[in-house]
Amino acid sequence: MDNERRTYTPVAEKRRFWHSRFWLNTKYYSRRLTSTNSGRALLALALYIGSYNIVMRCVMGSEHPINRFTWRRMEARGELTEELLAKRENLNQYYASKARFE
C-alpha cells in the first residue's frame, strides 16, 4: 500500500469570479504594473486622461469638442453649433486686438 501512488480527485464545484483565471491574471499584472515608479506614472497618466475625458463629456455633453483635435475635426465636418462658432469669432477678435496693441 505504501508503494501505490495516491491521486487527488477534485470535487466538481462552480468556480466563482474571485477564483477565476481572469481575476487572478488581472491581480498579477496590476501588481506588476504598480510595483515600479514608471508603471505608477503610466497608470496615473492613464487615469488622469480617462477621468478628464469622462468629466468633460458629463459636464459639456457629447456634442461639445473636448480638445483642439476634436474641435478641428468638427469644424472641418461643419458640426460646430452657432454658439461655438460665435465663441471662435470672439476669441479671434480678442487675439487680433492683443496683437494690435503689442
Protein Blocks (a to p, Z undefined) as FASTA:
>chain_A
ZZpccddddddddddfklgmklmmmmmmmmmmmmpmklmmmmmmmmmmmmmmmmmmmmno
pkbcfblmlmmmmmmnopacfklmmmmmmmmmmmmmmmmmZZ
